[in-house]
Every structure is written in C-alpha cells, then in structure tokens.
Amino acid sequence: MNSTDTNTTAGHTNNTASTASSLRVLEYAFTVNPVTDIARARKFYEQILGLKPGSVWEDAQFSWIEYDVGAHTLAITKSVPEWQPGSGPSIALEVEDYDAAIAHLRANAATFIVEPNETPVCRMAVIADPDGNGLIIHKRTAHAH
C-alpha cells in the first residue's frame, strides 16, 4: 500500500509516502560535473581554480577525478555518452578573498555567466568551466550566520 501523509506545521506542508521510510539520506556525498575534454577540464580546475586532485581513475574510455574542497568532494568525469555537461545544479565554492578570486578569474579569462554581485548575506558570481558547467564563486558576508 502506498499512502501519503500530509502534515501542516507552522505554515509548512510535508508530504511523506510510507513506502519512502526505508530511504534515509545520510549526508551530501559529492558533486560531479561531466566534461567533454578531461585534459582541458583538469587544467581549468587545477591551474585556474587551484584545486588539487585526490582520487584519479582514468583509462581509454573513462575518467573520474576527485578534488577535496573542505569537507566535500567535487568530481569531474568523462564517462558514458549519456552523461553530458548541461545547465544542471551548480556547486558554490566559498573563497577566502572574494576580490582577489574575481581578479584572478578575470586575469585567466574565465567566462562569467553571472557577473559579480552582492546580496544581503553574500557576494557571488557564476563562472563556467570549459564545458559550460556553472561554478559559483561565493563569499559569505559578516551578516550571514
């Protein structure tokens, strides 16, 4: 039986299916961006963004490179033909010095999808990797928790 429970608490509605109770997400595992040219992508992620490769798996038909970013993992892959770059989710990279990061990206001819801007809680810009995957360059402001 697949029943759905609806609870309304403090203006929020939660729909839970009883069959979903066996699925329990524990944590954020990683973010992966599919790429079309692994060498070009590695140059961007390693030389321009300054990330250091951790785990690397490569052969003639498969490439998977992982970068540790704080407590998280960002991976790039060239694997199955069905997994192509697109305009899907983006990861936000928290930087130490926002102005220096933006200047460095401009000096390295990074493509800005969204120009640097400010919100009440952060400063951010969105750049594209060589395959068009979006990466958010982010700095929380003093107002952010």
DACOR-V862811 format. One line per field, one symbol per residue. phi: phi as a letter, one per 20 degrees, with the letter a starting at -180 (. if undefined). psi: psi as a letter, one per 40 degrees, with the letter a starting at -180 (. if undefined). burial: 1 if it has 9 or more other ideal C-beta (glycine too) atoms within 8 Angstrom, else 0. A space follows every 50 residues. Layout:
BEGIN
phi: ???
psi: ???
burial: ???
END
This chain:
BEGIN
phi: .ddcdcddclnddddceffefeecfeafeadcdfcecfffffgffeeeem fdfdfccbbfcbcbcdcecmedcddcbccegfedgadfgceddfdfcfff fffffffdlfeeecfgbccfdadbbdddfgdnffceecbfeffff
psi: hgihhhhhhfehhhhhhdeedehhhdihdihhhiidhdddddddddddee ihhchhhhadehhhhhhhgbeihhiiihbidegiiafaiiihhhidhddd dddddddefihhdhihiiideihiihiiieeehhhhhihiiddi.
burial: 00000000000000010100000000000110111011011111110110 10100000000111111010011111110000001000011010100100 110110000101000100000111111111111111111010000
END
